[in-house]
Amino acid sequence: MAPPILSLALPSNTGRVLSIQSHTVQGYVGNKSAVFPLQLLGYDVDPINSVQFSNHTGKLRYPTFKGQVLNGQQLWDLIEGLEGNDLLFYTHLLTGYIGSESFLNTVLQVVNKLRSTNPGLTYVCDPVMGDEGKLYVPQELVSVYREKVVPVASVLTPNQFEAELLTGFRIQSEGHGREACRLLHAAGPSKVIITSINIDGILLLIGSHQKEKGEPPRQFRIVIPKIPAYFTGTGDLMTALLLGWSNKYPDNLEIAAELAVSSLQAVLHRTLSDYKSAGHDSESTSLEIRLIQSQDDIRTPQVKLKAEIYS
């Protein structure tokens, strides 16, 4: 007889999350940035690592890395293993960086499989494709995200460049950002958070919640102070926090965004302070976020950045 799974028999009040993202042995990106914060917020999280690398490979990176990449068939093998033991009930699916078209198409199969078990599944998608005008996934992934992934996502968290790729719409003002959100609503997701938009040197988050199809969405912005450093894993952490808080405040996306942004800012300020205390130049290297040391800021963030509702 199979052992009892208490997270299924006695589910948490928040939910069970399947998180398909990258993993690094050292440092905090991908699942290493997402799983622990969600657990702190009360979620049971089952991670599938799309890659397993020794360290991150991003900007201002280490000289080398080693590791393995999961392919689409290997992902599906894991899903079949879960299904064979009646372990496929999840309330949320979270996806981040995906490096190949075949793997992304398998993720779409996973969405369908999970929704056949739980039609109410919330799919939170961070469509990681690039930043600041630079694409860092194969070009063919853009059309898969635009045509296949966006229509099945519940919550979408692109940055400015990714929102432009998904809509074909250049974002050069706040109004453009709001219009991009409306275009994405029309394509599928009810909640869209463009996590970073740089307008005339001002960094913004623009959020949009369309509660019913065809209705005008409730939209807001949060002005985010710039920090003079480059951090790894921040987008992964932000999307995890948005999942965690938006589920707790399902009808109030602006409160969820305030909590998520406030946690992230606290983590970044602690990280920068600790690196400076250790004598490191914060502007010449990427900084690994101090996630463990910031767990109180994740559980109970002090909201210092408030959302402004657009009229």
N, C-alpha and C positions, 0 to 999 in steps of 0.2 A: 504494500500500500504506500502511496506517495505521502511524504511528510506534509503536515498542515502548513500552509503559508499564512502566517498571521496578518500580513499586510493585505491579504485578500479577504480573510475571514473577519478581521477587525480593522478595516481601513481607517486611515487617519481622516480627520475632518477636512483636510485640504485635498488630498488625492495621491495618486500614484503616477509618476512621470517616467516615461521612457525617453532617455536623452541620447541621441545619436550625434556624436561630435568627436573631435580629435582628442588625443591624450598625450601628455608629455610626462616622462618620468620625473624630471626636475622642472619646477616652475608651475605657473598657474595660467593655462590657456585651455580652451575647449571644455571638456568635461571636468577638468581640474578646477576651472573657474566657476562652473555651473552647479555641480552636484552638491558640494558642501553648503553653499548658501541656501539652496532649496531645502536641504535637510534641516538647516537651522530654522527655516520658516515653517517646518512641520510636515514636509512632503517625504514620502517614500520615493526614492529615485533609483532606477535601474539604468546604469550607463552601458552603452555599446560604443566602443572606441573605433571610430572610422580609420584612424591611424594611431600607431603607438611609436612615438619618437623619443629620443633621449632628451631633447630640449626643443624650445620653440625655433621656428625658422623665419620669423618676421623681420621687419626693418630693424637696423642696428643689432643684428643677430649674432649668435655665437659663430666661431669659425667653421664649425662642422656639425653634423647631426647624423645619427643612425636610427634605423627603425624599420617598421613594417607597415604596410598599407592593406586595409581590408578591402576585398572586392565585393561586388554586388552579390555573387553567389554565396560568399561566406556570411554576408549579412543575412541573407535569406535562410541559410542553414540555422542561424541563431534563432530567427523568428519561428521556424518550424520546430525547433527544439522546445521553445516556450509553448507553442501551440499544442504540441503533443502531450504536454503535462498540464494543460488548462491554466496556463500562466499569462495569458495575453490580455487580461483586463487592465486597461490603463485609462485614467481620466485625461491625461495630457501626453502629447508627443512634442518633444523639443528637438529641433535640428539646427546645427550650426555649419561650420565649414565642411564642404563636400567637394572633393577634388576631381571627380570624373562623372561623365554623363551616365555611364552604366550604373554607378552607385546611386546617383540621384533618381534614376528611373526605378531602381529597386526601392528607394525610400517611398516613392509614390505607391508602390505595391504594399508597402508596410502601412501607409495611411489607410488604404482600402481595407486591409486585413484587420487593423485595429478598430476601424469604424463598423466592420461587420460584427465585431464582438460588443462594442460600445458605440452606438450611433451618436452619442453626445460627446464624443472625444473632442477636446480642444487641441488643435494643432498650432503650436507657436513656432514660427519659422523666422530665423535670422538668415536672410538670403545673402550669405557671404560671397561676394564676387570681386570686390575691390574697394578702393578708397582714393580720394583726391585725384580723380581722373585716370587712375591706373587699374587695369583689370589684372587680377592675379589668380583667375581660374581659366580653363579653356573657354574660348568664345562660344562654343556650342552650348554651354551650360546656361547662358543668358536666355536663350529662347525656351529652354526647358523650364526655367524658373518662371518666365513670363507667361507661357502658354499652358503649363501643366501644374506648377506648384502653387502659384498665387491663387488660382481658382479654388483650391482645396484647403488653403490656410485659413485659420480662424483669426490669428494675430500675426502681424507682419512687422518686423523691426529693421528696415533698411537704414543705411546712412544716406547722405545726400546723393552721392554718386550712384549707389545701388537703386535708389528711388528713380533716378533719371534713366537708368538702364531698363528698369521694369516698365516705365511709362512712355519712354521715348520723348520725355518732356523736360526741357532744360529748366533747372530751378535757380533763378537769379534774384528772387525776392521772397518775402514771407508769403505773399499771395500765391506765388508759384508753388511753394511748399504745400500750402493748403489745397491747391488744385490737384497736385500730385496725389495727395491723400484721397481726394474724391475719386480720382481715376482708379486708384487701387481698390477702393471700396466697390466700385462698379465691376471690377474684375473678380472680387471674391471676399476678402477678409472684412469682418465687421470692425476690427480694431487695427489701426495703423499708427505706428510711432516711428517717425523719422528721427533717429536718435541723435543726429548731429547735422546741423545745417549752418554753414558759414556765410553770413550775409554782411558785407561791408565790415568784416573784422569782428562781428558779433556772433558768438556761438549759440545756437538755439536747438532745443528739442521741440518738434511740433507733433502733437498727438491728435488723433481723430477717432471718434467712436460713432459709428452708424448703427443705431439700435434696431432699426427696421429698414429693409431694402426700399429704396426710393425716397426715404426721408433725408432731410439735410443732416449731416453729422454734427455732433458737438465737438468743437475744435478748441485747442488751447496751445499755448507755448510756455516754455520754461527757458529763461536766459541762464546759460551755464558759464560760470567763470572759467577762463582759460588757465591752465596750469602749464608752466614752461618746462615740460618734460614729455618723453615718449614712454608710454606704459604698454605692456602686453596683456592680453586677456580681458581688456575692459569691455569690449563689445559682447563677449561671451557672458561676462558677469552681468552686464546691464540687461540682456535679454532674459537671463534666468531670474533676475530680480523683478522684471516686468511681469513674467509669468506668475511668480509667487504672489506679488501684491495685487495684480489685476484679478486673480482668482478670488482673493479675499475681498476685493471691492469690485464686483463684476459690473456694477452700474455706474462706477465713478472712476473712469480711467485717469482723470487728472490727479486724484489722490494717490492712486497706484504709482503714477509717474513721479510725483513729488517724493514719495518714499524711496523709490528705486534710485532716483538721481541723488537724493541726500545720502543714501548708503554709499553709492559709488564715489561721490565727492569725498566722503570721510575716509574711505579706503585709500584713495589717491593721495590725499593730504598726509595720511599716516605713512604711506609708502615713501613719499618724497622726503618727509622729515627724517625717516629712518636712514635712507640712503645718504642724506646730507650729514647726519650724525656719524655715519661710518666713513665719511670723507670722500664719497664718490661724487663725480661730476654728473649731475642729473641730466645734462643736456647733450652728452656725448655717447650715451649708451641707453639701451632700453631697460626699463625698470620692471622687475618681477613684483607683482602686487603682493602686499602683505595681508593676505586673506585671513589666515588663522588669527593673527593679532587684531583683526578688525571685526571679530564675530559679534561683539556687542553692537557695533554700528549696523550690522546686517539684521540682527534680531529686532532691535529697537532704535531705528534711526531718528535723529533729531532733524525735523524738517526745517531747513533754512532757506531753501529755494522753492518759491511758490509758483503755481501755475496761474497764468493769466488767460481767462476765457475770452475767445474772440466773439464779438457781438455779431 
